[in-house]
Amino acid sequence: MSQKIMELVEKASMKDDAPQFDIGDTVDVHTKILEGNKERIQVFSGVVIARNGSGTREMFVVRRIVAGEGVERKFPLHSPKIEKIEVKRKSVVRRAKLYFLRQRSGKAVRLKERRM
């Protein structure tokens, strides 16, 4: 009974147009940033290395390399702060979590592209 009530409450705050992307995909995450009284959109581009949770609590982790240093950022999928998520490239992976990319650098980080 309480599970059904929770689903009804969560459904109101979930996005209808949540994009379809998988682990290993290269994505651009457009995030709303509030600076003083102005709002702008900042793009974070990288590889999706993990997804977890369900419903409104679903999160995904995007990793990219900035100045030779790995940067990871965790985003809530149904957040109103996320404007849109663009899938730039799909990759072939055989794991649910790509944490092994953390130890790799240079060309070893590349993933094989999935042809459509």
Number of C-alpha atoms within 10 A of each C-alpha: 5 7 8 9 9 11 12 11 12 13 12 10 13 16 14 9 8 11 12 8 15 20 22 27 22 24 22 20 20 18 19 16 14 11 8 6 5 7 10 10 14 14 16 16 19 21 27 24 24 19 19 12 11 9 15 18 13 14 17 17 20 24 23 18 15 8 7 9 9 14 13 17 12 13 17 17 24 19 16 13 15 18 14 17 19 14 17 12 15 20 17 14 16 9 12 13 16 17 12 10 16 13 9 12 13 8 7 9 12 13 16 10 14 12 8 4
